Amino acid sequence: MLRNKFSIEERSKPKVYLRFTINIIYIFLLSGLEFFIEIGTVSYPPSQNG
């Protein structure tokens, strides 16, 4: 009984870690995109560029 319960918990744990890492990567990507967009708009203003 204990072994089965432990194996079920171990099986569901990677999904939690995967979701956690995907959330972190998603947040990093969004913040990175905003950062690059800010740099791009500061160094290349669309009014002067176009």
N, C-alpha and C positions, 0 to 999 in steps of 0.2 A: 504493500500500500504506500509506504513512504517513498519507495523508489519510483513508483509510477507518478506520484505527485511531484517529486523532484524533477523528473524528466519533462513533465508538462510545463513546469515553471521555466526550466532551462530552454524549452522550445519556444516559449512566448517571449523570453527576454530579448533575443536578437531583434525581434520586430520593434520593440520599444527603443533599443539603441539605434536601429536603422532610422526610425522616425525622428529621433532626437538629432542624429547627425544630419539628416536631410533638412531639418528645420534650421540648424546652425548654418549649413552651406547656403540655404536659401536667403537667410538674413545677411550673410556675408556678401552674397552676390548682389542683393538689393542695395546694401550700403555702398558697395564698390561701384555699382552703376550710378548711384546718385553722386558719389564723389567724382567719378570721371565726367559726368554730365556737368557738374559745377566747374571743374577744371576747363572743360571744353567751352562752356559759355563764357568763362572769365577770359580765357586766352583768345578765343575766336568768337567775338560777339556776332550774332546773326545779322545785325544791322550793318556792320562794316563788311561782313563777308559776302552778303548777297547783293 
